[in-house]
Amino acid sequence: MNRCQIQEWYPNFKSCSIKTTIHELPESFVQYLLDDSGPFLLPLSITNYDALPNRVHKPEEEEDFVAVEGSGDEAEEPVPPPSFPELEMEIKASIESLGGAIFPKLNWSAPKDSAWISSTGNLKCTSFSEIALLLRSSDSVIHDLYHAYDSCTDKTASRPSSFFLALRKWYPSLKPEMEFRCFVHHKLLVGICQREVKGNFGSESYTFDVYVTKDGRVKLLDFNPWGASTLPLMFTWDELEEKLREGGNELEFRIVESRCGIRPGLKTAVPYDYLDTSQGSGWDQFLRNADEELRWQTSAGA
């Protein structure tokens, strides 16, 4: 499990992976991600950038929020937003060095399940505030923070001693249908891969994700543990284990034959009752931006 943390494997495989900068997170920011006791607040940005859509002011709605004199509401002090100026400046410099846009990832997981809250509908981030929004909204990140070792039989701790934020260079031309997950058991490739990635990973059983570029090069994206919380995608773990028990050496390659079959998983869907899409809500502009991004991606892939 520990070998699959990006700060562990990336230094050995950086030559065949996506350009990445890794930051160790201060414990105060980790606790911010874990805190669900108060309102949802983004950190106060030193650049004054707000990743959340701004709602148009509607005077007629103010009466819904007026506190009655003598009520407990008027005595409550607003909770001040947290601030991480040093971390924000470090991340700002890294984003600029990676071309101005990145996608974030913690030790094991990227916040793919919170892509719905981004105005682009993906993990593209250009600021610290956008990164914080995706991380704070992600159940996958919470799994890293709380439950990463739950499936380990030799579990001795509930979490690693340190958490890291990986900023990975954003490539708008990447197509999801060209990414593949490969399953390795006892150093034998039993899932599907088009090419072997150079390098020697420390574990005997694991999965790794690769991306095939237009010119046929293979880029290593990630390592994940065998089984546990790793999704088997078009396989099931029972199928893969059965292949091993049968002792066959044939490699099975499964693909989606229709481009329309390449879609985000259900975990990335937006909760329908979360949205107020009326004009002026902020989300109407959010949806227009998402539509424009989808049209751009469709035309780029044509």
N, C-alpha and C positions, 0 to 999 in steps of 0.2 A: 504493500500500500504506500509506504513512504517513498519508494523509488518512483512512483507515478506522480509525485509532486513536481510541478514544472520547474521549480528552482533547483531540483535534484537532477533531472534528466536534460534540461535544455543546454547547460554548458558543454555536454558531451556530444550533442546532436545539432548544435546551432548552425553548422555548415550546410545542413540539409533541411533546415526548418525555416519558419517565417521569422524575420527580424523582430526581436523582442527585447524590451527593457524590463528588469525586475526590481521592485522596491519592497523592502521589508516594511510592514505596516506597524505603526505605533499601537500599543495596546489600547490607547484611548480611542483610536478609530475602530478597532475591532469591537470594543464595547459599544460604540455608537451603532454599528451594524447589528449587534445583538439586542439592543434596547428596544422593546416594544411597549414600554410602560406609559408613554405619552403620545402626543400628536406626531404625525409623520412630518419631520423637518429635514430639509436639506442643509448641509453645512453652509455657514455664511461665507460667501466667496469673496476673496480679496480683489477679484476682477469684476465683481458685481454681475456675474453671469448667473441667470436662473434657468435651470433645465426644465422646470415645470411650465406648462402653458399658462399665460396670464388671463384671468377672467376679466371681461369687460365690466366696468362698474355699472350697476343697476340700482339707482336710488330706491326704486319701489320695493326692493328686497331687503332694505335695511331694517324695516320694522320687525323682520323675523329674528333679528339678532340684538334687539334693544333689551338691556337688562332692566328688570323692574327694580325700582328703588327699594333698598333694604334686602334684596335677594343676595344669595351667596355668590352669584356670578360676578357682581361688581367688585368683590373683594379679591378675586383670583387674579394673580399676576400672570401675564403671558410668559410662556416658556421661551427663553432665549435660544436661538439656534446655536449649535456647536460650531467651532471654527478650528481648522487645521491648516494654518497658513504655510508652515514649513513643508508639509506633505504636498499641499496644492502647488507650491512653487516648483518642487522637484518633479511632480507629474507634468506640470505645464512645460518644463524644459524637455522632458522625455517625449511628450507628444510632438513638440516642434521638431525634435531630432528624427522622429519617425515619419515625417512628412505631413504632420498636421491632423492626422486622424488615426485612431487605434480602436481595437476592441479589447475589453478587459477580461481578466481571468484570475481567480484566486489559486491557491495551491493546487487544487484538483479541477475545479469547475468554473466554467464561464456562465454568466447569468442569462442563458438563452431563454429561460422561461419568463424573463421580464422584458423581452424585446418589444412586447406590445405597448409598453409605456413610452417608448422612444418615438419621436415624431417621424423617424425614418422607418420604423418597424423592424429594425435590426440592431446590432450591437455597436454600430459606429458611434464613436465618441470623439469630441474635439475639445472637451473641457473636463475639469475635475468634477464639476457639478453633475454632468451627464453620467460620469462613472459612478458617483455616489448614488444617483437615482436608480441606476440599473442594479447595483449591488444591494441596496437597501430593499429593493422590491423583489428579490429573487429567493425562491425556496431552495434552489440548487446551492446558492451561497450559504444559506442557513444550514444545509446538510454538511457542507465543509466545516462550518464553525462548531456545530454541535454533534454530528453523527458520523463523521468520516470513518471512525474505527469500529462502528457497530457490528460489522460483519467479520471482524478479525477474531480468530479463536485465541490469539495470544495478546489480546487487548490489555494494555497496562495504563492507558490514559484516555480521557474522553476527547482530547484535542491535541494538536501539535503545540509545541512551546511557542512557535512563531508563525505568523501568517504573512504571506507575500502577495503582492499585486503585480501581475504580469501585464504589461502593455504591449500588445502585439500589433504590428503594422497592419493598417486596414487596406485591403485590395478590393476596390469596387467591382473588378472584373471577375472575381471568384464566383463560380457557379456551383450550387449545392450538388448537382448531379455528378460532379467530378470528384467528390470526396468519398473515400472508402474507409471502412473499418476492417481491420485485419485481426484475426484471432490466433494467438500463439499459445500452445499448450505443451509444456515440457520441451520448449524450444522448437516445436514443430508447428508450422503454419497450417491451421486446420480450417480457418475461415477463408476470406477471399482477398486477394491483393494482386495488382497487375505487375508490380515490380518489388523487389526486395530493397528495403532501406538499409544503407550501409551503417555499421555501428553495432556494438554489442551491448544490449540492455541487460541489466543485472539479474532480472527475474527469469524464471523458466516459463511461467504461464502469465499471460497478460494480453491486452489488446492495444493496438495502435491505430491512429487515424492518419490517412495521407490524402493529399490533394494532387490530382494530375493536371498539369498546366497545358495550355494549347500546344506547346512545342514538345510535349511528351515527358517533361521532367516531373519528378515526384517530390513533393514537399511534405515533410513530416509535420503534423499538426499537434498530436497529443499522444500520451500513453495513459492507459486506464487499467485497473486491476481486472483479473479474470473473475467473472461472476460478480458477486456483491451488488452494488448499485449501478454497475455498468449496463447500459441498454444493449441487448443482443440484436436490435434492429430487425432485419429480415430473417434472422434465425431465432430459435429459442435455445436457452441454455441446455435443456433436455436433449435437443437435437445434436448439439455440439458434443455433449458428453457421450451420447449414444455412438456417434462416429468414432470416438476414441476407444470405446469398449469393443467395437467391431474390428478395430485394428486396420482399417482401410487407409491407404496412402493417397487417395484421390482428393484433390482440392476442389471444393464446391464454390462456385462464383454466382452470387445472386445479384441481379440488378432490376431496377424498375424500367420496364420497356417503354413506357409512355412518359414524356416530359411532364404531362399534367399530374403524374403521380408523385413528383417531387414537391412536397409541401411541408411547411413547418409542422411540428408535432402539436398535439392538443395542449401541451403544457405552455405553449407560447401564445395561446389565444387570450384575448382580452375579456374579462368578465363583463357580460352584456349590461348588467345593472349598475356597473361602475360608471358608465358613460352618460354625461349630459351633453347631447350633441346639438342642442339648440343654438341658434345664432348668438354669438357673443359669449359662449361658454368657455371658449379657449380650445375645446376639443373639436369644434367644427374646423378650425384652422389646422389642428393636429391631423385630422382625417384627410384634409386637402393635401397637406404635405406628404402623407403616406401614399395617397393616390399618385401624386407626381413622382415619388420615388419608385413606385411599382412600374409606372409607365416607362421611366428611364431605364430600369433594369431589364424590362421586356425588350425595349428597342435595342439595348446594348447587346443582348444575347441573341438577337435575330440574325 
